[in-house]
């Protein structure tokens, strides 16, 4: 499976009387965008605002971040099984609008976190501060259930990204990247002497505001399976979760998964990147046992020498992570696990809720309990009304001057466990 | 055999009281974990992860867990998971106590806990 990914770099985003991309500027007809994504009977009001890098703007509570992309050639469309038919995606050509994102914001539950500061110290903790963000705020009708509200906002965000992506269809990208994964037997024949490497991609799948969808299927209902990496670049996996925002994968992170990107870099040179095994993180312990059995079985079946295992979330997913690690190692396959830590505000506490001697190659993406003071911003998109009640916040978090003292777990993507972060860890 | 629900979440009672046995704990998040641990020590098996969900143990006051109704030898895996979960929860609660929430936020926490449990009940066809 081969995908050409054409990157179109956007320098600025402005509202205009017609949506178009000219000279690196994305012009958006606000009314047309709202008319395209609106109309959901579950939503009362919908509005869109822009937030640019460097501005004194705070976006919160953030639900999802999505990169506008469009299928140019090849089967299927963006977000298969959700907005497009369930064709298998990942081949042909896709265009992506770089440096921009659709961000959905607004309260679904009263303790919802997710902060993106576009400047100041908080901006250093979220990769999304570097993007021109098209922020959509959707207020639900009165009395709506949280599940319906979440689903409505999820769809609005995806539709907005799809709408904007369409305008990139006929443009000539400034950069084209090629990604190719051969069927297993062909790749082994092509690279007989290279070690075979896979990626076990763990997805958060536990219920309301904790869900992920694969080709439209609620991933808590899947058993682990194999995807070509390029399917993920074409929107095969979307986010329905945002609780404890630091280590959740927004849709943008799935579309731009940096472990997959990096694995492709040396594919065919230093190793043979065979593919991705997706698995879930369910509440029911037998599901955890079954899914980790299956990831280990698939690793062995694919003849892998080594895998990278990335986690999504903290706490009970630590159990999935360690189950995956142990069982895969027991099959004779080397593992590197990618996680984050809740090591207390001083960083001195036990980092994970589970551990095992076989987990001897670990990459951390930061301590989510680390406290940061976010200065006041001139403009708030969304509301800070709930900051005192969010993960990592506390009574008095929101000060009279608008500054916020909070643990970095409240910042969207701060300790993302695919490494899509600005934090690094060094051992001295 | 149908599982036993151990919970301090009133919403769970309303929805599942006809379906299976419910042990209602008049207490906090940690009290539920302690009760689950005691059942495991008596030979019940742990069926759901006690730290289900991403809401931290010092945020939500509600917790629901499933244990087996069957009683056998003490299950070592269940014991390890509940003990590790209690240690992790303590770490959070000692770091910062659960705030006194408004009614509306309590309702949201209750709903999330209920939906997490519901996802586990779905796994066993209930």
Interface residues (C-beta under 8 A of the other chain):
Chain A: X109 X110 X111 X146 X147 X204 X205 X206 X207 X208 X209 X210 X220 X241 X243 X244 X248 X282 X283 X284 X285 X286 X287 X288 X313 X314 X315 X316 X319 X342 X344 X345 X349 X350 X353 X354 X369 X388 X389 X391 X394 X395
Chain B: X46 X47 X48 X49 X50 X51 X52 X53 X54 X55 X56 X59 X66 X81 X84 X85 X87 X88 X91 X92 X95 X96 X99 X101 X102 X104 X105 X108 X109 X111 X112 X115 X116 X117 X118 X119 X120 X122 X123 X124
